[in-house]
Amino acid sequence: MGTPEIRKEITLNANINKVWNAVATSEGISSWFMQNDFQPTEGHEFTIQSPFGPTACKVVKIEEPKEVVLTWGEAGWVVSFELKDLGDKTEVTLVHSGWGAPDEKIPGPGPDMTNLQIRNTMDMGWEGLLNNGLRNVVEGLRL
């Protein structure tokens, strides 16, 4: 059995276009996640500046303003943001998949951890990034 994906759903008090700009532009992503040279073009290869150094990514799918899918790093991760228009609110579903076997070590510049260990750490990380970082940016709560 593989390592389970991370799935997070939140509803934000912001219209879909504002949320889209936060998850599908370089400036938006930098405002709540990490510095990057993202471009919303399928096939675009870009780098995010993680705490462990630059990490290679690639845009797999762009369907404005509903979905952005990208690969992240050497481990085969896939991260998607699906947006659902609720009028003056937006439902966001984040899925972080592509994990290997639970006891397999993750390649790359990060700590020497297994898929399951880093998945569990990132599960908590995504919780904070979405509910504090992204929410604060799109709902205007940023200090």
Sequence and secondary structure as in RCSB ss.txt:
>XXXX:A:sequence
MGTPEIRKEITLNANINKVWNAVATSEGISSWFMQNDFQPTEGHEFTIQSPFGPTACKVVKIEEPKEVVLTWGEA
GWVVSFELKDLGDKTEVTLVHSGWGAPDEKIPGPGPDMTNLQIRNTMDMGWEGLLNNGLRNVVEGLRL
>XXXX:A:secstr
     EEEEEEESS HHHHHHHHSSHHHHHHHS  B   SSTT EEEEEETTEEEEEEEEEEETTTEEEEEETTT
TEEEEEEEEE SS EEEEEEEE    TTSB  SSS S BHHHHHHHHHHHHHHIIIIIIHHHHTT   
